[in-house]
Amino acid sequence: QVQLVESGGGSVQPGGSLRLSCKASGFNFSLYPMNWWRQAPGKEREWVARINASPVSTDYPDSVKGRFTISRDDAKRTVYLQMDNLQPEDTAVYSCMTVLGPTWGRGTQVTVTP
């Protein structure tokens, strides 16, 4: 079955960086767009990045544009989220998602605190 497993979360200070990974299995990864979402406590889930399949293109909401970069390695069946200049408002559980299902991973916690 379709499975997504995230890793790479942690705790950083404002201005710091983290790189999240999402390993996919159970479907033809290279054919599908992939997304990253996040959910902070008490808030609705928020979409933060999308990468299409070949030819690759990316899209971001204004809240993260210029700070977050999504990429993919189809040979490794993995999608990444490079997060730079992190701020306290970026604190959330970050999950990857495919439209198949749709299916979500369990997520990885990102905490930004002084």
Secondary structure, DSSP 8 states (H G I E B T S, - for coil): --EEEEE--EEE-TT--EEEEEEEESS-GGGS-EEEEEE-TTS--EEEEEE-SSS--EE--TTTTTTEEEEEETTTTEEEEEE-S--GGG-EEEEEEETTTTEE---EEEEE--
